[in-house]
Amino acid sequence: MRSDRLSACALLLSTLLIAHAQSRVSSHDAVRRDLDAIGAPIRAMPADPAILHAISQVSPGQIQHTIATLVSFHNRSTLSSLDKDLAPGTGVTAAADWIESEFKEIAAACNGCLEVRRNSFTQQPGTGPDARITQPTPLTNVYAVMRGSDPAQAARMILVTGHYDSRNSTNADTHGEAPGANDDASGVAVSLECARVLSKIRLPATLV
């Protein structure tokens, strides 16, 4: 699974960095289209050095560390934000705190290029017999913003997301094991690794 996540992270980085490469295309090349090549072989463009360098910085060890750390919180059920009897360092709130600390570490390494934020709110109870939340429950989104370097493109936002909560087969069980390595610690690992690698590159658009 680690190789699959590494490949997914590399593919995502390639996609995100296309915007970086395209921002440097000359105005003459920008007006050329695939249609202009009718009647002649279409040759692949040479690999962009910035993209190749960024992909080479993706760390399998860092991805594995993120997944293993999130698993160590045992159960990241959103309902556990209400629990007062959880062991220290377990539950969804502890996981949110750790993710925030990781973003802040990345931000410090790039001299504050990331704006680290928390968006907390109270989710009201659902209705019906299948409602997952049955009482007002505090929820928190944790994210970081890297502003685009090109004023003309900074309003355009590229989103990389993953959900850090997990649950076992019993929704109300906030103490039983729910490691969530694949659902979705792996997605959080891709998000954090993209933040770490791309923080070293000034993209023209804003990255969230």
Number of C-alpha atoms within 10 A of each C-alpha: 9 13 9 9 18 22 15 14 24 23 13 16 22 18 12 20 22 14 14 19 16 12 15 10 11 9 8 7 8 11 9 10 9 7 7 10 11 9 7 7 7 10 7 6 6 6 9 14 10 15 19 14 11 18 22 11 14 21 16 15 10 15 23 18 13 23 22 16 16 30 21 19 22 22 27 29 24 23 25 24 18 17 12 7 8 14 9 8 14 18 28 27 23 16 22 21 14 18 21 18 13 17 23 18 15 22 21 12 14 14 9 14 18 24 14 20 14 13 9 11 12 11 14 12 13 13 10 8 7 8 11 14 16 16 14 14 16 16 18 17 13 17 21 21 20 23 22 19 14 14 12 10 15 16 13 14 16 15 11 17 14 15 14 24 24 25 23 17 9 9 14 16 15 24 19 14 17 23 24 23 21 14 16 17 25 26 23 24 27 26 22 24 25 22 24 23 18 20 21 13 16 16 23 24 23 20 23 18
